[in-house]
Amino acid sequence: MLLLRYGFPTLLVLLLSAHAAQANGDLLLRQFLRADALMEETNRIHPLFAGLILGETEIAAENISTVIPILEVFTDSTPSNPFLCLALANACRRLGQEDVSESLFVLTNKRAANDAGLLLVLASRYENLNLTKHEEAVYDALLDLSMSSAYLSRPALGYYFYRRAVEKLKEGERSEALRELERALEFDPYSLSANLLATGLDIRMLRGKAVGQMLALYRAVRESFFAQHLVVLNGSRVAAICLMIVAVAFLLGITFRNLPSIQHRTFEFLPSRLRHAHRGTLAWAIMGIPLIWLWSMFPLIIIPVYLFGAWLPALRRERFFIFVFFVYLILVPFLMKSESKLLQPLDPHHEVSIMARAQESGYEPSLAAEIKSHLEKDSRDFNMIFSLGLLQKRGGNFKEAISLFSVASGMKPRSSAVRNNLGNTYFALGDYDRAMEEYTTAAELDPGSAAPRYNMAQTYSKRLMLPEASQELNRALKLDYALVRRFRRIAGDTYNRQVIDIAIPPSQMWRVLFRSKPQGNDSAIVGSLFGAYPTLLSITAAGLLFLSILVGILLRGVSLYTTCIVCGVQACHKCLENEICSKCTKKMVVTDSTSMRERLETKLRERAYKFRAIKSLVLTAVLPGAGHVFLGSTWKGVMYSLVYSIALINIAFRGLFIKLSPFSEAAAGFTQGLVASGAMVVIYVFCIRSTTRTLTMEEM
């Protein structure tokens, strides 16, 4: 119940927050909606305008001829509206005036060049008009906008094209989906969702690029802090939920197997002058009252108490798992602090989140303002100085960038990244001599980095020293072929698309994250799974673990209970006579015939076997794996409960995970539900069959 009440909602909020952090594109959304509204406003000016913009083919040539003069007047008088120019260009194209239409399409793109929303809407119009060349030109302009002095977030653009790929995949257009994914990865090469989906598509379509895409996926996780953060965040939650489900299955099986013997031991300690029924009821009350009291005072303290109770009658292999659960409870305060730190980058104003965004996005004034605000509190923060210098360089504020990189170089004179980015700033200013000096120093400080070598090749090319440029380019390709190939694919005329920046590595961001102090109340963030007293829980678990081991050593070799050879019931030595419990003895003394006693013994065994089979199958139906633990097949039970928990999490959160199943978001709802239901049925069938086999082997 604790798992259902606290674990899943916490995981749900966590995954939603992680997903929202990756797809943070409020500015892009506002621009897109504004552009769409402008297009709708243009469509309402004249009925034929809408037909020309939307690409309707039923418009007659004579009607187009009459509307062209009107369009020319509106186009000249409203230069801020590219859709009027688009309608005029399409009208000329429909009349066969190819040269005029081409120049007008180019003018349309220029009028929308500084607004991402206009460019995105134009791209969709070009797609409808089958104007592939101009569609690609618009995407190239978007790439320029995102990598130069734009304030637009590149991950937001990447997420936009990722969503388009998902929609194409739902329509069954795999090739179109791959094209959209390629665009998404141009804008955000470290997007985990896009890389996973592209890898899955390549594997399904048996494309030769599948291996290369897997390497790109590995690179995305290796080089992007946000990708690593999402993987670690989801992994920690999956591990916690899986451990809780396995623990519940394990303890459920042990409880139903050992609870009768524990009750019997309690029964034997009570005075014999009490009636048999009263002693039994009192025994159950003695076992239940402390648990009820603990539940009312400290609910989760009941877990280590329960583990202590399970330790004594447990088998040796079962004690290993109980020991693991004890250790997990002891580490709860440490795990809570670590997890609260893991949650901090979800806050866009946290130090690590600001650093990570600065490495992967274009120039954003709001982001630069946040870094300056942080530097007012700590003016010697190298990471923030470096990040601000990177933003100022991308935004064209070269003097500020040089000043910041110079300060960073004084703080860390052996930083190859600082010298490389300082060289990029001089490259943007056209000072190729100073840029070459910085690149040479950066290459000497880090001989294994490909970025300075590639930038040196670009500088030699600008100075028309082509043999030297070719030599440095080959060196860069040998050092990091994938980086050079990816950057050359998006290379352009702007300075940000000519040279490679070196960002702060994710390992440095992880160090900053775990050195920072948790913000807010730890238990308020992730403590809902463990209660408000994590330290008390940890101390109690440690004390009871020590007590369990001590009692286990003292009682080594002592049999706490014995099993009746007829019905299999656990009973103490007082209640056994010739290894047969008192109940079976009473049923068998009704006759002195040996054959009759044997038949009675066989019937009692069959009846006990049926009850045991029913209990194990019911436990398996409640939670796969619990039935195996009940029968003593511990390892099988743990493995089945682990598989079940992973499948349950994957199915329950298929639309939010990043992505246990890359196609989960792209699949149709009915098909998805059918596959999920089928998977759960298969798991249950295997568990029940395995339980039945274990029972059969036990009977033999």
N, C-alpha and C positions, 0 to 999 in steps of 0.2 A: 504493500500500500504506500509506503514511503517513496518507493521508486516511481510509482504511477503518479503520486501526488506532487512530488517535488522534482524528481529527476528529469522527466520528459518535458515539462514546461520550461525548466532551466535550459535544457538542450535546444528547445524550439526557439526561445528568445536569443540564445547565443548564435544559432545558425542564421536567423533572420538578420541579426546585427552584423555578422560577418559578411553576409551576402550584400547587405546595404552598404557596408564600407567599401566593398569592391566596386559596386556600381554607382558610386557617388557622382551623379551628373546633373545636379539641379540646374546649373547654368545652361548646360546643353539642352535640357528639357524646355526651359523658358525660351531659348532662342528658337528651338524647333516649333513650338506652339505659336510664337509670334510670326514666324515665316509662313506657317500653314494658314494662319488668319489672314495674312497679307495676300496669299494666293486666292483664298476664298473671296476676299474683297475685290480682287481683280476679276474673278469670274463673274461677279455680279454687275460689272460695268456694262458688258454687252454679251448677249447670249453666245455669239460666235467666239468671243474671247475664251470662254470656258472650253469649247470644243477644240480650239487650237492648242490650249495649254494641256488638256487632258489627252490629246491625241485621237480624237474621234475621226473616223474615216468617212462618215456620211455627208460631210459638208461639201457642197457643190463648188466647182472652181469659180463660177461667176460671183457667188457670195463671198468667197475669199478675196477676189479682186476688189469688191466694194468695201471690204472692211480694212484693207491695207492702209489707205490714207488716214483712217481714224486711228489705227494703231501707231502710225508714224507720229501723229500729233501727240498722243498720250506718251509714247516712248521718249520723245524729246523733252516734254514738259515734266516728266516724272522719272528722273535718272536713278532715283533710289529704289525703284521697283523693277527687279530683273524679270518678273513674270510677263510684263508687257513686252519686253524685248524678246522673251522666249516665244510668245504668241506670234510676234511679227516674223521672227526667224523661221518658225514652222510654217507660217503662211507662205513665205517666199519659197521654202523648200517644197511645199505642195504644188506650187506653180512652176517648179523646175528651175528656179533661179538659185542654182547651187552656190555660186561664188558669193552672192549677197547673203544667203542664209548662213554660210559658214562664218562670214565676218560678224554677223549678228549673234550667232551662238557664242563666239569668242567674247563679244561685248557683254552678253548675258552673264558669262562666267566672271568677267572682270567686275561687274556691278555687284556680284554676290561674294567677291573674294574674301572680304573681311568679316563675314558672318557665317558661322558654322551651321546655324539653323537653315539659312537660305540655301547653302550648298547641299545640305542633306535632302531638302525638298526638291531642289533642281535635279539631283542625282536620281531620285525616284521618277521624276518626269522624263528624264533621258532614257531611263530603263523602259518605260512604257512606250516611248517613241522609237525604241531600238537604235538609239544613237550611242553605240558603245564607245566610240572615240571620245565624245564629249563627256560621257559618264566617267570614263577613266580620268579625263582632265579635271573634272570636279573633285574626284577623290584625291588626285595629286595636289590640288589646291588646298584641300582639307589637311593633308599631311604637312604641307608647308605651313599652314596656319597653326597647327598644333605643335610644330617643332621650332617655330621662330618666336616672334615676340607676342604670340597669342596668349591669352589668359584662359584658354580652354584646356580642360584636363584630357590627356591622351587616353587614360584608362576608361573614361566615360565614353569616348568615341569607340574604343574597342568593344565595350559592352554593347553599344548600339548595334554594331554589325554582328556581334555574337547572337543577339536576340533575333536579328533578321535571318541568320543561319538556322536558328531553331525553327522559325516559322516556315522557311523553305523545306526543312526536313519533315515537318508535319505534313506538308503538301506532297511529299514524296520526291522532291527535286533534289537529289543528292549532289549532283554536279554544281547546281546553283548554291547549295548550302556550303560546299567546299570553297567556292569563290568568295562568299561572304566571310567565311572563316579566315581565308587568306588576308582579306582586308582587315578583319578584326586583329589579326596577329601583326599586321603592319603597324597599326596604331598602338597596340599593347602586346608586345611579344611575350610578356611574362604572365598573361592571363591564364590562370589554371583551368578555368572552365572551357575557354576556347581551345586550348591545347589538348585537353582531355577529349573534347568532342571531335576535334580533327583527327586525333589518334584512333578513336573508335571508328570513325568513318573510313579512314584509310585501311584499317584491318578488315572491316566488313566488305569493302569494295576490292579487297586483295590488291591494293595499289603498291607499287614498288617504293613509294615514299613513306610507307608505314614505319619502317625502321628509323628513318630520318626524323619523322614526327615524334617518335618515342624519345629520341635524343633531345629534340626541342622541348618536349615536356619535362624531361629531367633537368634541362638547362633552366627552364622557367622556374622550377622549384629551387634550384641551386642559387640562382642569381637574384630572385625577387623576395624581399622580406615579406611582403603581403602574401605571396603564395606559400612561403614556409609557415607563416603565422596561421593561415587558414588550415593548413594540413595539421600542424601541431595542435591547434585549438580543437579541431574536430576529432583528431586522434585521441586527445586526452579525455574528451567527453565520451567517445565510443568505448575507450578502455574502462572508464568508470562505470558506465551503464552495463557493459558486458560482465564486469566483475561482480556487480550487484546481482545481475540475473543468475550467474553461475553460483553465487553464494546462496541465493534463495533456493535454487534447485537442490544444492548440496545439503543445506540444512533441513529442507523439507523431507528429503529421503532419510537422513539420519534420525530426524524427529520421529517419524512414523515407525522406524525400525526399533529405536531404543526407548521411546517414551513408556511403553508397557513395563520394561524392566526397571526404569527409574521409579515409576509409580509403585512397583512391587517392592523395591528397596525401601521406599518411604513408608509403605504399608507395614513392613516388617518391624520398623522402629517404633511403631505405635503400640500402646498397651494391648495385650491380648484379651483383657477382660471386656474390651469394647466389642460390640457386635461386628460381624464381618462386613456388612454393608456400610456401617458407620465408619469403620476403619478405612474402607476404600474411598468413601466420599471425602473424609478428612485428609487422606493422602493427596488427592487431587487439589484440595483447597490449599494445603501447605505448599504445593508446587506452584499454584497459580497466584496466591496473594502477593508474594514478593514481586512477581512480574507486573501485576496490576499496579502496585505501589510505585515501582520504578517507572512504569509507563506514564503515570500521572505526574511524577516529579521530573524525571529526566528520561524522556522517551527513548533516546538512542543508547543510553547506558545499558539497556536491555540486550543489545547486540553482543558486547563482550561477555556479559553474564551468560547468555545463551551459548556462546562459543565455549565458555568454561564448562558448562554442563554437557556439551557434546564431546569434549575432549576425552573424558574418562572412559566411556564405553566405546569410543571410536577405535577402528582398526588402525594399524601402524601407517598404512598408506593414506588413510583418511586424516590422520593427524598432520600430515604435511600440508594439506589444503587449509585445515583450521589454523595452522601456524601462519600461512600466507595471509589469511583474512585478519589475524591478529596484528601482523606487521602493518597491513594497510591501515587499520584503525589507529595504530600508534603514530603513523606518519600523517594523519589527517591534518594537524595544524600546518605542517610544512607544505603539504599538497594544496591546502586552501590558499596559503600565501602565494605559492607559485601560480596557481590558477587565477588569483585576483590580479597578479601582474600580467598574465597572459591576456586578460580582458582589457587592459588599459589601452592598447593600440586601437581598439574599436572606437575610442573617443577621438574624434578628429583633431582635438586641441591638445592631445597629449604629445609630449616631446618626441617620442619615437614615431608616432603617426605623422607628425609634421616633417620629421627627417625623411621618412620613407616616401611621402608624397612629393617632397622636393626632388628626390632622385629620379622619379618616374614621370613627372608632369612638366608641361611647359611653364612659362612665366605666368604666375598668378599673383596679382597685387595683394589679395587677402592673405595668401600664404606667406608672402614676403613680410607683410605687416606682423603676422604672428611670430615669425622668426625674430624680427627686430624687437618685439615685445619681450621675447624670451631672453635676448641678448642684453636687454636693459637690466635684467635680474642677474645674469651671469655673463659678463662681457668676455670671459676667457673660455667659453665653450667652443672647442675646436669643431665639433660636428655641426653646430648651428652656423658658425662662421663659414665653413666650407659649403654648407647647403645654401646659404644666402648668396654666396659668390656664384654658385652654379645657377641659381635663379636669375641673378642680375645679368650674368653673361648670356643666358638664353633670351632674356628680355631686351638685349641691346644696350644695357647700362654698363658700358665697358669700363669706365673709370672706377665706378664702385666695385665692379668685379675684380679688377686688378688690385685695388686697395685691399679687398677682403682676402683674396688669394695670397697676397704678400704677407698679411698678418698670419694667415694659416701656415704659410711656409716658414715663418719665424718660429711658430709654435712646434711644428713638426718638420724640420729641415730635410728629413729623409723620406718624406711622403711622395711617392711617385704620382699619385692621383692629383695632388695639388699642383705639381709642376706641369703635368699634362694639361690640366684645365686652364692653367695660366697661359700655356702655349696656345690653347684654343682661342683664348680672348685676344691675344696678339694676332693670331691668324685672322680673326674676324675684323680686326682693325687694318689688316693689310701689312702689318709689320712682320714679314716672313723671316727676317734674320733673328729677331728676338724669339719668335715662335720656335724656330729650329733649335735655338739654344735650350729652351725649356724642354722640348721633346727629347733632345739628346740626353739631358740630365735625367729625365723621367725614365728613359730606356736603360740608363746605367743603374738607376736605383732599383728597377724591377725588370730584369732581363726577360722574364717570362710573360710580360704583358704585351699583347698585340696592339693595343690602342695607340701608344706612342709611335710604333713603327708604321702603322697605317697613316697616322697624321703626318709623319715625316714624308711618306710617299705623296700625300696630297700637297704638301708644301713644295716638294721638288717639282711636282707637276705645275704648280702656279709659277714657278721660276723657270719652267720649260727645260728642266734637267731630267729628261725622260729616262735615261739608263739608270740613274740613281733612284728615281721614283719606282721603276720596275723592280729593282733589287729590294727596296724596303717593303714593297707590296708583297713580294714572295716571302720575305721573312715573316711578315704579319700573318700571311696565310698558313705558314707552317706552325706558328704559335697558336692561332685560334681561327681555324678555317670557318667555323659556323658564325662567329661574330662578324668577321669581315664580309662573308657572303650575305648575311642578313642586312648589314649596313649599306652595302653597295646596291642592294635591291631597292632601298628607299632613298638612295642618294639623290640630291637635287642641287639647285643653284644657291640656295640660302646657306649661310655659314653653319647653321646647326645641322644641316644635312650633308656637310662636306667632311667634318671631322668628328671623331668619337670622344665623348666625355667619359671620364671614369667616375663612377658614383661610389658612395660609401658602401662597403660590402655588408650583406645581411648579418654576418657574424658580429660586426661592430655594433649593429643596432640591437642584437640580442644581448650583448654585454651591457649596453646602456639600459635596456629594459629590466634586466634582472638586478642591476645595481640601484635602480630607482626604488623609492618607497611606495608601497601600495597606497592608493588613494581611496579614502572612504573606509567603511567597515567591511572587513574580510567576509564575515559571516553573512552580511547582507547581499554579497555578490554571489558567492557559490556555497555558502554555508547552509543553504536551505536543504541540501541533501544530507547534512550531518548534524543539524541542530545548532543551537546558539551556544553550546558549551564544548567546543572542539578540544580544548586543553584537558578538561575533565574526562572526556571520552578517551583521549590518548593515554592519560595517566591510569585510568581504570583498565584499559586494554593491556597496558604494560604490566600492571600488578597481577591481573588475572592470568596472563600468559606465564609469568614467573611461577604463580601458584599452580597452574596446570602442569607445568613441567616438573615441579617439585613433587606434587601428588603422584604424577605418573611414575617418577623414579621410586618413590616410597612403596607404591603398589605394584612394582614390577614383579611379574610372575604370579600375582594374585588374580584369580578369576573373579570378576565382579558379578558375573551371571553365567548360567549354564543353559543350554538349549535342550528342550525335551526332544527325544529322538522320534517321538510319534507325531506330535502336532507342530513342533518347531517353536513353541512358545518359550520366551526367556523367563527363567525362574531361578530362585536362590537354591542353595544346597539343601536347606530345610524342607523345601517343597518338592524335592525330587527323591524318588525311590527307584533305584536301578535305572537312573537316567530318564525316568518317566515322571511327568508332573502329576500333581495330586488329582487334577481334573480327569486326566486320561486313566489314572489308576482307578478312580471311582467307577468309570464307565466300563472298565475291563474286568472288574471283580464280580460282575453279575453272573459269571459262569466259570466253571473250573475246566471246561473243555479247551484243550490247547488249540485245536483247529478253529474254534469259535473266537478265541482270543486273537488269533492271527487275522481272522477276517475283520474283527472289530478294529484291530490296529491298522489294517489296510484302509478301511473306510475313514478312520480318523485322519490318516495321512492324506488321503485324497481330498477330504474336506478342508484340511489345513492348507493344502496346495492350492485349492480353488480360491480360498480367502486371500492367500498370499498373491496369487495371480491377479485377482480383482484389485487389490490395493496397489500393486505395482503399475497396472494398466491405467488406473484412475490417476495416479501420480504423474505418469507419463503424459496423459491427456491434459492435466492441469499445467504442467511445465516439463517439456522434454528434458530428459536427463535425471529427473528426480526418481523415477522408477528404477533406473539402473543403480543409483546410489542406495536405494532401499534394499535392493537385492545383493548389495555388496560389490557390484561391478563399478568401482569408483571412477576409474579413468575414462571408461566409456561414457558414464553419466556426465562428467565434466566436459568432455569433448562434444557431446550432443547438445548440452545446454549452451556451450559457447557458439556452436554453429547456429543454433536457434536464435540466440541474442543478436548475432551479426545480421542474420537474415531479417529479423524483426525490425532492427534499426534501419536497415537499408530500405525496407518496404515502407515503414512508417514515415520516413523523412526523405523519400525519393525526390521530391520537388525542391528540397532545400540543400541537400548535401552537395559538396563540390568535389567530385561527383563519384560516389561509389559505383554508380551506373551512369556512364556518360550519356546514354540515350534516354534516361528516365524522364528528363524534362521535355524531350521531343516526341515521346510516344503518345499515342492517343489514350484518353482516359479509360475507355472500356478495356482496351488491350492491356494497358498497364495493370489495371485491377485484376484482370484474368490471369496474367503472368504471376502477379504477386500471390494471388490465392493459390494458384497451382504450385508455386514454390513452397508455400507453407504446408500444403497438403502432402507434398512429397516428403518434407522433413518429418511430419507427424507419422506418415506411413513407415518410414525407415526406423523411427524411434520405437514404434509399437512392435514392428517385426523383430527388431533387435532385442526388445524386452522379452518377447515370446521365446526367442531362441535361448536367451539367458535362463529363463525358467525351465525350458526343456533340458538344457545341460545340467541344471541344478537337480532336476528330478532323476536324471540318469545317474 
